[in-house]
């Protein structure tokens, strides 16, 4: 079985690195998008742990951290 592959924008890679995602950041964000749950947020539409991803069809456009309460 093949898993869905998400393309990751350059801007999302830069945002991810600023948030502490290192190594192959694009690949990490792609895996996070595949495993993320749908969420309603001003920051994005998918959630993985403390990260909110902005995903449009098969492309990750941005990533942000959830604000702490």
C-alpha positions as CSV (number, residue, x, y, z in Angstrom):
1,X,0.0,0.0,0.0
2,X,1.3,3.4,-0.9
3,X,0.8,6.4,1.4
4,X,-0.2,9.8,0.1
5,X,2.8,12.0,-0.5
6,X,2.6,15.7,0.3
7,X,4.7,18.3,-1.6
8,X,6.1,20.9,0.8
9,X,6.6,24.6,-0.2
10,X,10.0,26.3,0.4
11,X,8.2,28.7,2.8
12,X,6.9,25.8,4.9
13,X,10.5,24.4,5.1
14,X,11.8,27.7,6.3
15,X,9.0,28.0,8.9
16,X,9.6,24.5,10.1
17,X,13.3,25.2,10.6
18,X,12.5,28.3,12.6
19,X,10.3,26.1,14.8
20,X,13.1,23.6,15.4
21,X,12.4,21.0,12.7
22,X,15.9,20.1,11.4
23,X,17.3,17.3,9.2
24,X,15.3,16.8,6.0
25,X,12.6,19.3,7.1
26,X,10.6,18.9,3.9
27,X,10.3,15.2,4.4
28,X,9.4,15.5,8.1
29,X,6.6,18.0,7.2
30,X,5.3,15.6,4.5
31,X,5.1,12.8,7.0
32,X,3.5,15.0,9.6
33,X,0.9,16.1,7.1
34,X,0.1,12.4,6.2
35,X,-0.4,11.6,9.9
36,X,-2.1,14.8,10.9
37,X,-5.7,15.1,12.0
38,X,-8.1,17.6,10.5
39,X,-8.6,20.7,12.7
40,X,-10.3,24.0,12.6
41,X,-7.8,26.8,13.3
42,X,-6.9,30.2,12.0
43,X,-3.3,28.9,11.7
44,X,-4.1,25.9,9.4
45,X,-6.3,22.9,8.8
46,X,-4.2,19.9,10.1
47,X,-2.7,19.2,13.5
48,X,0.2,17.0,14.4
49,X,1.2,17.2,18.1
50,X,1.9,20.9,18.8
51,X,2.1,21.9,15.2
52,X,-0.6,23.2,12.9
53,X,-0.1,22.7,9.2
54,X,-1.7,24.6,6.4
55,X,-2.4,21.9,3.8
56,X,-4.1,22.5,0.4
57,X,-4.9,19.2,-1.4
58,X,-1.5,17.5,-1.6
59,X,0.7,20.5,-0.7
60,X,2.0,21.8,2.7
61,X,1.9,25.6,2.5
62,X,2.9,26.5,6.0
63,X,3.5,25.3,9.6
64,X,3.0,27.0,12.9
65,X,3.1,26.1,16.6
66,X,-0.1,26.0,18.6
67,X,-0.1,28.8,21.1
68,X,0.4,27.8,24.7
69,X,-2.4,28.6,27.1
